[in-house]
């Protein structure tokens, strides 16, 4: 997944959890997006997006990288890292 694709997913999180992201400035958003992009680089946009959407409908709190990866590994159990 690219930085630009990660930014799309982070924009969805920002919309879904607007209160959580309300006070994050541009530089902090860039750092967060860079971290997420590096941690999820081995996965497709579609895979991460599907996991993110599933977490949004099941949690009132923003998901963590670990939660996204956990859901991906549950849905793709044969994938090796």
Backbone bond lengths (Angstrom), bond angles and torsions (degrees), N, CA, C in turn:
res aa  C-N    CA-C-N  psi(-1)  N-CA   C-N-CA  omega(-1)  CA-C   N-CA-C  phi
1 X - - - 1.445 - - 1.524 108.33 -
2 X 1.314 116.67 139.11 1.453 121.85 -178.25 1.532 111.48 -87.89
3 X 1.331 115.47 169.62 1.455 121.06 175.48 1.530 110.15 -60.25
4 X 1.331 116.70 -43.19 1.458 120.77 -178.81 1.538 111.51 -64.17
5 X 1.317 116.77 -38.99 1.467 119.95 177.39 1.525 110.73 -67.91
6 X 1.318 115.88 -39.05 1.464 120.06 177.02 1.524 110.18 -62.84
7 X 1.323 116.73 -40.37 1.466 120.83 178.75 1.528 110.73 -60.58
8 X 1.337 117.64 -35.73 1.470 120.98 176.91 1.527 110.48 -63.32
9 X 1.319 115.85 -43.11 1.470 119.80 179.91 1.527 110.32 -67.52
10 X 1.327 116.80 -40.31 1.462 119.72 178.17 1.528 110.64 -64.51
11 X 1.338 118.07 -33.06 1.465 121.23 176.72 1.528 110.56 -65.81
12 X 1.323 116.69 -36.40 1.464 120.43 175.70 1.530 109.74 -65.19
13 X 1.327 117.15 -44.20 1.470 119.96 176.69 1.527 110.70 -59.73
14 X 1.323 115.83 -42.39 1.462 119.63 -179.16 1.532 110.89 -61.96
15 X 1.320 116.46 -39.12 1.463 120.05 177.98 1.528 111.41 -69.67
16 X 1.328 116.55 -41.28 1.466 120.96 -177.49 1.522 112.73 -73.25
17 X 1.330 116.28 -31.12 1.473 121.58 -176.38 1.530 109.26 -125.95
18 X 1.311 116.19 56.42 1.472 121.34 -172.09 1.525 113.97 -59.13
19 X 1.292 118.02 -35.93 1.476 119.62 178.97 1.527 111.70 -65.33
20 X 1.310 116.57 -39.29 1.460 120.57 -179.14 1.527 111.29 -64.37
21 X 1.316 116.73 -39.38 1.465 121.22 -175.57 1.529 113.54 -94.82
22 X 1.309 118.86 3.73 1.470 122.77 -173.73 1.527 113.94 -59.06
23 X 1.307 118.21 -36.71 1.463 120.93 -174.63 1.520 114.15 -104.61
24 X 1.306 117.46 17.64 1.467 120.50 179.26 1.522 108.89 -90.86
25 X 1.344 115.91 123.50 1.458 119.48 -179.80 1.532 111.10 -82.98
26 X 1.308 116.48 176.26 1.461 122.43 -174.49 1.523 111.36 -60.78
27 X 1.317 117.52 -42.62 1.473 120.39 -178.81 1.522 111.78 -65.81
28 X 1.309 117.18 -42.43 1.462 120.91 177.53 1.528 110.34 -64.23
29 X 1.328 116.82 -42.16 1.468 120.83 177.67 1.528 110.44 -60.66
30 X 1.320 117.67 -39.69 1.466 121.54 178.27 1.525 110.95 -64.68
31 X 1.331 116.85 -42.67 1.476 120.07 178.66 1.524 111.43 -64.13
32 X 1.314 116.72 -43.21 1.467 120.98 179.28 1.529 110.11 -63.51
33 X 1.316 116.54 -45.53 1.460 120.58 -179.87 1.521 111.26 -63.63
34 X 1.324 117.23 -39.62 1.464 121.42 177.62 1.528 110.82 -61.98
35 X 1.323 116.92 -43.39 1.463 120.72 178.33 1.520 110.86 -63.16
36 X 1.315 117.26 -50.33 1.468 120.74 179.26 1.526 110.50 -58.53
37 X 1.324 117.15 -43.63 1.469 120.82 -179.58 1.514 111.15 -60.93
38 X 1.323 117.53 -41.54 1.469 120.11 -179.54 1.526 111.72 -69.27
39 X 1.315 117.59 -35.87 1.460 121.29 -178.84 1.530 112.57 -76.52
40 X 1.326 116.93 -23.91 1.463 121.09 -175.99 1.523 112.63 -112.46
41 X 1.312 116.92 12.63 1.470 122.21 -175.44 1.526 113.47 -58.87
42 X 1.320 117.81 -28.89 1.464 121.52 -177.01 1.529 113.89 -81.88
43 X 1.318 117.55 -1.01 1.456 121.44 -175.79 1.525 110.36 -113.87
44 X 1.304 115.96 153.39 1.465 120.23 178.43 1.530 109.75 -76.35
45 X 1.316 114.02 157.23 1.461 120.19 176.28 1.529 110.16 -58.33
46 X 1.310 116.88 -43.98 1.460 121.37 -178.98 1.528 111.64 -59.42
47 X 1.325 116.77 -44.23 1.465 121.26 -179.62 1.517 111.16 -62.55
48 X 1.326 116.86 -47.97 1.466 120.93 -178.47 1.528 110.39 -68.60
49 X 1.316 116.59 -41.01 1.459 120.47 179.51 1.528 110.94 -60.92
50 X 1.309 117.26 -43.49 1.469 120.62 178.26 1.524 111.42 -62.28
51 X 1.319 116.97 -42.70 1.467 120.53 178.25 1.527 110.47 -64.69
52 X 1.324 116.38 -42.99 1.468 120.58 -179.98 1.528 110.78 -61.07
53 X 1.317 116.75 -45.15 1.469 120.50 179.32 1.522 111.58 -62.90
54 X 1.318 116.38 -40.65 1.468 119.76 178.52 1.524 111.09 -63.26
55 X 1.321 116.44 -38.18 1.462 119.81 179.36 1.526 111.78 -71.44
56 X 1.321 116.68 -36.05 1.464 120.08 179.15 1.532 110.66 -61.18
57 X 1.307 117.35 -41.35 1.471 119.04 -178.29 1.520 112.92 -76.35
58 X 1.326 117.34 -12.58 1.465 119.04 -176.85 1.527 114.50 -112.87
59 X 1.335 118.20 -3.17 1.460 119.71 -176.18 1.524 111.36 -137.50
60 X 1.324 115.70 138.02 1.454 118.96 176.31 1.530 112.17 -86.56
61 X 1.336 116.78 -2.40 1.456 122.03 177.62 1.521 110.39 -114.63
62 X 1.332 117.74 149.20 1.470 119.85 178.77 1.523 110.88 -59.17
63 X 1.323 117.10 139.15 1.462 119.92 -179.86 1.522 112.00 -72.57
64 X 1.308 115.18 155.40 1.454 121.96 174.10 1.528 109.03 -96.56
65 X 1.306 116.03 167.31 1.463 120.71 174.82 1.521 109.25 -57.89
66 X 1.323 117.07 -43.22 1.465 121.39 -179.01 1.528 111.58 -60.08
67 X 1.319 117.39 -39.38 1.463 120.38 179.09 1.528 111.40 -67.18
68 X 1.331 116.29 -40.98 1.464 119.89 177.71 1.525 109.68 -62.58
69 X 1.331 116.63 -48.19 1.466 120.06 179.91 1.521 111.78 -62.94
70 X 1.306 117.52 -39.55 1.459 120.85 178.77 1.523 110.85 -60.92
71 X 1.323 116.54 -44.52 1.462 119.70 179.37 1.525 111.03 -66.60
72 X 1.319 117.27 -38.18 1.465 120.47 176.86 1.520 109.88 -61.68
73 X 1.321 117.47 -44.93 1.463 120.80 -178.12 1.524 112.58 -68.68
74 X 1.324 116.79 -28.75 1.463 120.30 175.24 1.526 109.86 -68.41
75 X 1.345 115.78 -41.87 1.458 119.61 -178.20 1.521 113.47 -81.52
76 X 1.342 117.17 -18.14 1.468 122.33 177.31 1.531 109.00 -130.31
77 X 1.320 117.89 64.92 1.469 120.67 -171.96 1.520 115.63 -63.36
78 X 1.310 118.79 -19.83 1.471 119.34 -178.06 1.516 112.39 -88.18
79 X 1.320 117.83 -7.33 1.451 120.19 179.72 1.519 110.36 -69.93
80 X 1.299 116.82 130.36 1.462 122.22 179.07 1.510 110.23 -102.12
81 X 1.307 115.93 141.04 1.473 121.97 176.56 1.495 110.27 -116.52
